[in-house]
Amino acid sequence: MKTKTLEEWADLYEKKTGDKLDRSQKATFYFPDKGFGVYSVADDMIVILHVCGDGVFWRQIGEVLAIERGLHKLGAICVRKNIKAYLRCFDMKITNEEILKDGKIRYFFEHKHTGKLGRATPTNGDEYLITWEV
């Protein structure tokens, strides 16, 4: 991946997501060739708030942060239009679908190699809250 400054990664994030970043907040992590990530800890999980760049790398960082703290869950907001393609990219196999009252679909999945479980729950618009076991 091509290296970028933090500002260039932030510009790319805003362009792709349509969200405006609070640039007064420092990124939790920044690697010129991987992008940036911002996370927090909520109850019993690491929550990836904003991320731009190498998604597989950032998932691994999130899992390390969770394991390091004795947590067993990871969460993130996915703004990708095609949630099924997103899940495939991370080696997740959809195991069940639940049609919600508003007609949107919640997807349950399993990691193809580890068997760890997760789900993708639609929020407002086209976003999904993704949570999975670490």
C-alpha positions in Angstrom: 0.0 0.0 0.0 1.3 3.5 -0.8 2.4 5.6 2.1 0.3 8.7 3.0 0.5 11.4 5.6 -2.1 11.3 8.4 -3.9 14.2 6.8 -4.0 12.3 3.4 -5.5 9.3 5.2 -8.0 11.5 6.9 -9.0 13.1 3.6 -9.5 9.7 2.1 -11.6 8.6 5.0 -13.9 11.6 4.7 -14.2 11.2 0.9 -15.1 7.5 1.2 -17.4 7.7 4.2 -18.9 11.1 3.8 -18.2 11.6 7.6 -16.3 14.5 8.9 -13.5 13.6 11.3 -12.8 15.6 14.4 -9.2 16.4 13.5 -8.4 17.8 16.9 -8.6 14.2 18.2 -5.4 12.3 17.6 -5.5 8.9 15.9 -4.9 6.1 18.3 -2.6 4.5 15.7 -1.1 5.7 12.5 1.2 3.9 10.1 2.0 5.7 6.8 1.6 2.5 4.8 -1.4 1.0 6.7 -3.6 4.0 7.5 -5.0 5.2 10.8 -7.3 3.8 13.5 -9.1 5.1 16.4 -10.6 2.8 19.1 -12.1 2.8 22.5 -13.0 0.3 25.1 -16.7 -0.2 25.9 -17.8 -2.6 28.6 -16.3 -5.9 27.5 -15.1 -5.1 24.0 -12.7 -3.1 21.9 -14.7 -0.8 19.6 -13.0 0.4 16.4 -14.5 3.9 15.9 -12.8 5.1 12.7 -10.3 3.3 10.5 -8.9 3.9 7.1 -6.4 1.8 5.1 -5.6 -1.9 5.4 -8.7 -3.3 7.0 -7.3 -6.8 7.7 -4.3 -5.2 9.5 -6.6 -3.0 11.6 -8.8 -6.0 12.5 -5.6 -7.8 13.7 -4.6 -4.7 15.8 -8.1 -4.7 17.4 -7.9 -8.4 18.2 -4.4 -7.9 19.8 -5.8 -5.0 21.9 -8.7 -7.1 23.1 -6.6 -10.1 24.0 -4.0 -7.9 25.7 -6.8 -6.5 28.0 -8.5 -9.9 28.6 -11.5 -9.0 26.4 -13.2 -11.4 24.1 -15.2 -9.2 21.7 -14.4 -6.7 19.0 -16.8 -4.2 17.4 -16.8 -1.8 14.4 -19.1 0.2 12.2 -19.0 -0.9 8.6 -20.0 1.8 6.0 -19.4 -0.4 3.0 -22.4 -0.7 0.6 -22.0 -4.5 0.2 -21.9 -6.1 3.6 -21.7 -9.6 2.2 -18.5 -8.8 0.3 -17.1 -7.1 3.4 -17.6 -10.3 5.4 -16.1 -12.5 2.7 -13.0 -10.2 2.7 -12.4 -11.1 6.3 -13.0 -14.9 5.8 -16.4 -14.8 7.4 -19.1 -17.3 6.3 -22.7 -16.2 6.8 -24.5 -18.9 8.8 -27.9 -17.3 9.3 -30.0 -14.3 8.3 -32.7 -12.6 10.4 -35.2 -10.3 8.8 -35.9 -7.4 11.2 -39.1 -5.5 11.6 -38.0 -2.7 9.3 -37.1 -5.3 6.6 -33.4 -5.0 7.0 -31.3 -8.1 7.5 -29.0 -9.0 10.4 -26.3 -11.5 9.4 -24.8 -14.1 11.7 -21.4 -15.4 10.6 -18.5 -17.6 11.5 -14.8 -17.2 10.8 -13.9 -19.9 8.3 -10.6 -20.7 10.0 -11.2 -20.1 13.7 -14.9 -20.8 14.1 -15.3 -17.6 16.1 -18.9 -16.2 15.8 -20.1 -12.7 15.0 -23.0 -10.7 13.6 -23.6 -7.7 11.4 -26.6 -5.7 12.6 -27.9 -2.9 10.4 -28.1 0.6 11.9 -29.2 3.8 10.3 -28.8 4.1 6.5 -26.5 1.5 5.0 -24.2 1.1 8.0 -23.8 -2.1 10.0 -22.6 -2.7 13.5 -20.2 -5.6 13.3 -19.4 -7.6 16.5 -17.4 -10.7 16.7 -15.6 -13.0 19.1 -11.8 -12.7 19.6 
